Amino acid sequence: MISIDPNDLSERENYKFLIGSIIPRPIAFVTTVASDGTLNAAPFSFFNIVSSNPPLISISVQRKNGKRKDTARNIVETKEFVVHVVDEAIVHQVNETAAMLPANESEIALTNLTVIPSTKVATPGIKEAKVRLECVLERVIELGGDHHNGCDLLIGKVVHYHIAEGLYNQGRIEHEGLGAVSRLAGSNYAKIGEVFSIERPE
Ligand SMILES: Cc1cc2nc3c(=O)[nH]c(=O)nc-3n(C[C@H](O)[C@H](O)[C@H](O)COP(=O)(O)O)c2cc1C
């Protein structure tokens, strides 16, 4: 085994170690609204379920030189956001939205994606996504912050679910139809591969 102290690695090397080993990571495509009304959209793979009861999810947005990215700033200001599960049909367009645009320019304009009003929050979502979670900010946890690094761990409470017709049967989501994709390291993504079952012990 190779043993490494994270303190001996550069910021970039730590990033590459973590994103290369914690795989596959689900991808949240997150829409938020800026104070001037601009609709912002960006993907985040530091994303997971925090709790199912109540339904809580998390995304972690890295700071740039200690400064919040638009997504984190908008969520802290408006206290809401919409998370979309990234699937094979939209992943290329979602990737386009990771471009660094000025805060008053919408990443959605770079794509053919369609904006759709939400049910319980003012922030619109993206119609093409097969699963859409309307969220209100439960808590923001600032971590590891100084002038050069840190992140905002944003915990959202899901206040409304949307799912594409045909994917939701008897309370189960059909993963074949969803076609979720995950992020690996670098520019690599993965589809769901071979699926196998293991019964849980009593
Ligand atoms: C697939 C994918 C996953 C990403 N995951 C994250 C993430 O978990 N955290 C993060 O800070 N940035 C992540 N990024 C980078 C952001 O999407 C990128 O910085 C984006 O420009 C931020 O947008 P904003 O400034 O509008 O918030 C990811 C990019 C891609 C393409």
The ligand as an SDF file (V2000), in Angstrom:
LIG
                    3D

 31 33  0  0  0  0  0  0  0  0999 V2000
  -20.1560   16.7480  -13.7040 C   0  0  0  0  0  0  0  0  0  0  0  0
  -19.6640   17.9020  -12.8910 C   0  0  0  0  0  0  0  0  0  0  0  0
  -19.6770   17.8470  -11.5010 C   0  0  0  0  0  0  0  0  0  0  0  0
  -19.2500   18.9230  -10.7190 C   0  0  0  0  0  0  0  0  0  0  0  0
  -19.3010   18.8330   -9.3570 N   0  0  0  0  0  0  0  0  0  0  0  0
  -18.9480   19.8930   -8.5920 C   0  0  0  0  0  0  0  0  0  0  0  0
  -19.0650   19.8440   -7.1600 C   0  0  0  0  0  0  0  0  0  0  0  0
  -19.4840   18.8420   -6.5850 O   0  0  0  0  0  0  0  0  0  0  0  0
  -18.6990   20.9350   -6.4380 N   0  0  0  0  0  0  0  0  0  0  0  0
  -18.2620   22.0660   -7.0480 C   0  0  0  0  0  0  0  0  0  0  0  0
  -17.9690   23.0440   -6.3540 O   0  0  0  0  0  0  0  0  0  0  0  0
  -18.1590   22.1640   -8.3920 N   0  0  0  0  0  0  0  0  0  0  0  0
  -18.4990   21.1100   -9.1820 C   0  0  0  0  0  0  0  0  0  0  0  0
  -18.4140   21.1940  -10.5450 N   0  0  0  0  0  0  0  0  0  0  0  0
  -18.0150   22.4640  -11.1460 C   0  0  0  0  0  0  0  0  0  0  0  0
  -19.1820   23.4340  -11.2120 C   0  0  0  0  0  0  0  0  0  0  0  0
  -20.2580   22.8880  -11.9540 O   0  0  0  0  0  0  0  0  0  0  0  0
  -18.7000   24.7260  -11.9070 C   0  0  0  0  0  0  0  0  0  0  0  0
  -17.7580   25.3550  -11.0680 O   0  0  0  0  0  0  0  0  0  0  0  0
  -19.8210   25.6780  -12.2340 C   0  0  0  0  0  0  0  0  0  0  0  0
  -19.3100   26.6640  -13.0980 O   0  0  0  0  0  0  0  0  0  0  0  0
  -20.3820   26.3870  -11.0140 C   0  0  0  0  0  0  0  0  0  0  0  0
  -21.4390   27.1940  -11.4780 O   0  0  0  0  0  0  0  0  0  0  0  0
  -21.9100   28.5190  -10.7180 P   0  0  0  0  0  0  0  0  0  0  0  0
  -20.7250   29.4220  -10.5840 O   0  0  0  0  0  0  0  0  0  0  0  0
  -22.9640   29.0220  -11.6470 O   0  0  0  0  0  0  0  0  0  0  0  0
  -22.4570   28.0930   -9.3920 O   0  0  0  0  0  0  0  0  0  0  0  0
  -18.7850   20.1090  -11.3470 C   0  0  0  0  0  0  0  0  0  0  0  0
  -18.7450   20.1620  -12.7520 C   0  0  0  0  0  0  0  0  0  0  0  0
  -19.1650   19.0760  -13.5140 C   0  0  0  0  0  0  0  0  0  0  0  0
  -19.1230   19.1650  -15.0280 C   0  0  0  0  0  0  0  0  0  0  0  0
  1  2  1  0
  2  3  1  0
  2 30  2  0
  3  4  2  0
  4  5  1  0
  4 28  1  0
  5  6  2  0
  6  7  1  0
  6 13  1  0
  7  8  2  0
  7  9  1  0
  9 10  1  0
 10 11  2  0
 10 12  1  0
 12 13  2  0
 13 14  1  0
 14 15  1  0
 14 28  1  0
 15 16  1  0
 16 17  1  0
 16 18  1  0
 18 19  1  0
 18 20  1  0
 20 21  1  0
 20 22  1  0
 22 23  1  0
 23 24  1  0
 24 25  2  0
 24 26  1  0
 24 27  1  0
 28 29  2  0
 29 30  1  0
 30 31  1  0
M  END
$$$$
